[in-house]
Amino acid sequence: MKAGGKIADLPREEALRSFLLLEAFLEFGQIAAEFSGKIVLLGRRLPEENEPASFQDTLREARSMFGKWNMEILTLLHSERALGFQEIRRSLGPVSTAVLSKKLNWLEQREIIRRSVITTRHPRVRYALTEGGLTLFKLAEPLFLYLRLRDLIPSQESVSEKPKHPAINHLFGG
């Protein structure tokens, strides 16, 4: 859906899909906010507005996790299940051995991936997501879906008018 476009101007099926995507992401956003509130309470950290240390901690963690190559490695391991060092390097393209090694070590230290040594005549290593890594991927996946599908999702403003398509009027109480 183009910026500034109205859901009522879309073909019927596309309008329905767009509205349902918006509704699903709004619902998920509410659930995620409630979940975050619970986690804050369970983690014994009181949310304080404009708390610089908390904001800086969050920003530092986000920059570390979403830094160059980390998400590529996690996505690759999520889709391939387990890979060796050279398989990861070939799949990623222009990453140096030193940088890849550093990134893999960083992820391993945080227990997001696990490194297994396969003892054969020529020992090899395999990398795979841990349960924590799988959980991290599951938590991040809705964000990635939203970013990937945002051109199909109407803004809330564009659905403020009642659509002219009878198939979705009932969704607006019409």
C-alpha positions as CSV (number, residue, x, y, z in Angstrom):
1,M,0.0,0.0,0.0
2,K,1.5,3.3,-1.1
3,A,2.0,6.0,1.5
4,G,-1.0,8.2,1.7
5,G,-3.2,5.6,0.0
6,K,-6.6,4.8,1.4
7,I,-7.7,1.3,2.1
8,A,-11.1,2.0,0.6
9,D,-9.4,2.6,-2.8
10,L,-8.0,-0.9,-3.0
11,P,-9.5,-3.9,-4.7
12,R,-11.7,-5.9,-2.3
13,E,-9.3,-8.8,-1.6
14,E,-6.3,-6.5,-1.2
15,A,-8.3,-4.2,1.1
16,L,-9.3,-7.1,3.3
17,R,-5.8,-8.5,3.5
18,S,-4.4,-5.1,4.3
19,F,-6.9,-4.5,7.0
20,L,-6.3,-7.9,8.5
21,L,-2.6,-7.3,8.5
22,L,-3.0,-4.0,10.3
23,E,-5.4,-5.6,12.8
24,A,-3.0,-8.5,13.4
25,F,0.0,-6.2,14.0
26,L,-2.0,-3.8,16.2
27,E,-3.1,-6.8,18.3
28,F,0.4,-8.2,18.5
29,G,1.8,-4.8,19.5
30,Q,-0.7,-4.7,22.4
31,I,0.3,-8.3,23.4
32,A,4.0,-7.4,23.1
33,A,3.6,-4.3,25.3
34,E,1.8,-6.3,28.0
35,F,4.5,-9.0,27.7
36,S,7.3,-6.4,28.1
37,G,5.5,-5.0,31.2
38,K,5.4,-8.4,32.8
39,I,9.1,-9.0,32.0
40,V,10.1,-5.7,33.5
41,L,8.3,-6.6,36.7
42,L,9.6,-10.1,36.8
43,G,13.1,-8.8,36.1
44,R,12.8,-6.5,39.1
45,R,13.6,-3.4,37.1
46,L,11.2,-0.6,37.5
47,P,10.5,1.3,34.3
48,E,11.3,5.0,34.8
49,E,10.6,7.6,32.2
50,N,13.8,9.1,30.6
51,E,16.1,6.9,32.7
52,P,19.4,7.5,30.8
53,A,21.2,4.4,32.0
54,S,18.3,2.1,31.0
55,F,17.9,3.8,27.7
56,Q,21.7,3.6,27.1
57,D,21.7,-0.1,28.1
58,T,18.9,-0.9,25.7
59,L,20.6,1.0,22.9
60,R,23.9,-0.7,23.5
61,E,22.3,-4.1,23.4
62,A,20.4,-3.3,20.3
63,R,23.4,-2.0,18.5
64,S,25.4,-5.1,19.5
65,M,22.8,-7.6,18.5
66,F,21.7,-5.9,15.3
67,G,25.2,-5.0,14.3
68,K,26.8,-6.0,11.0
69,W,26.8,-9.8,10.4
70,N,25.0,-10.8,13.6
71,M,21.5,-10.9,12.1
72,E,22.8,-12.5,8.9
73,I,24.5,-15.3,11.0
74,L,21.3,-15.8,13.0
75,T,19.1,-15.9,10.0
76,L,21.4,-18.3,8.2
77,L,21.6,-20.6,11.1
78,H,17.9,-20.5,11.6
79,S,17.2,-21.5,8.1
80,E,20.1,-24.1,7.7
81,R,20.0,-25.4,11.3
82,A,23.8,-26.1,11.6
83,L,26.7,-25.0,9.5
84,G,30.5,-25.1,9.6
85,F,32.7,-22.0,9.7
86,Q,33.5,-22.1,6.0
87,E,29.9,-22.8,5.0
88,I,28.8,-19.7,7.0
89,R,31.6,-17.6,5.4
90,R,30.7,-18.7,1.9
91,S,27.0,-18.0,2.5
92,L,27.7,-14.5,3.9
93,G,30.0,-13.4,1.1
94,P,32.5,-10.6,1.8
95,V,33.2,-11.2,5.5
96,S,36.8,-11.7,6.6
97,T,37.7,-14.8,8.6
98,A,38.8,-12.6,11.5
99,V,35.5,-10.7,11.6
100,L,33.4,-13.8,11.3
101,S,35.4,-15.5,14.0
102,K,34.9,-12.5,16.3
103,K,31.1,-12.4,15.6
104,L,30.7,-16.1,16.2
105,N,32.6,-15.9,19.4
106,W,30.5,-13.0,20.6
107,L,27.2,-14.9,19.8
108,E,28.6,-18.0,21.5
109,Q,29.6,-16.1,24.7
110,R,26.0,-14.8,24.9
111,E,24.7,-18.4,24.5
112,I,22.8,-17.5,21.3
113,I,24.7,-20.0,19.2
114,R,26.6,-23.2,20.2
115,R,29.9,-24.4,18.7
116,S,30.3,-28.1,18.4
117,V,33.6,-29.8,17.6
118,I,33.2,-32.9,15.4
119,T,36.1,-35.1,16.1
120,T,37.0,-36.8,12.9
121,R,40.3,-37.3,11.1
122,H,40.1,-33.6,10.3
123,P,38.3,-32.0,13.2
124,R,35.5,-29.6,12.1
125,V,33.2,-27.3,14.0
126,R,29.5,-26.8,13.5
127,Y,27.5,-23.8,14.7
128,A,23.8,-23.9,15.5
129,L,21.3,-21.8,17.4
130,T,20.8,-22.5,21.1
131,E,17.3,-22.5,22.7
132,G,18.1,-18.9,23.6
133,G,19.0,-18.2,20.0
134,L,15.8,-19.8,18.7
135,T,13.8,-17.7,21.3
136,L,15.6,-14.5,20.2
137,F,14.7,-15.3,16.5
138,K,11.1,-16.0,17.4
139,L,10.9,-12.7,19.3
140,A,12.5,-10.7,16.4
141,E,10.5,-12.4,13.7
142,P,7.3,-10.3,14.0
143,L,9.5,-7.1,13.8
144,F,11.1,-8.4,10.6
145,L,7.7,-9.4,9.2
146,Y,6.3,-6.0,9.9
147,L,9.3,-4.3,8.2
148,R,9.0,-6.7,5.2
149,L,5.3,-6.3,4.8
150,R,4.8,-2.6,5.8
151,D,4.0,-1.6,2.3
152,L,0.9,-3.9,2.5
153,I,-0.2,-2.5,5.8
154,P,-2.4,0.6,5.8
155,S,-1.8,3.3,8.3
156,Q,-4.5,3.6,11.0
157,E,-5.5,7.0,9.5
158,S,-6.2,5.4,6.1
159,V,-8.8,3.1,7.7
160,S,-10.5,5.8,9.8
161,E,-13.1,6.1,7.0
162,K,-15.6,3.3,6.5
163,P,-14.5,1.2,3.4
164,K,-16.8,1.1,0.4
165,H,-16.3,-2.7,0.0
166,P,-19.2,-4.7,1.5
167,A,-16.9,-7.7,2.1
168,I,-15.1,-5.7,4.8
169,N,-17.8,-3.3,6.0
170,H,-18.7,-5.8,8.8
171,L,-15.1,-5.4,10.1
172,F,-15.8,-1.7,10.7
173,G,-19.2,-2.4,12.3
174,G,-21.2,-1.6,9.1
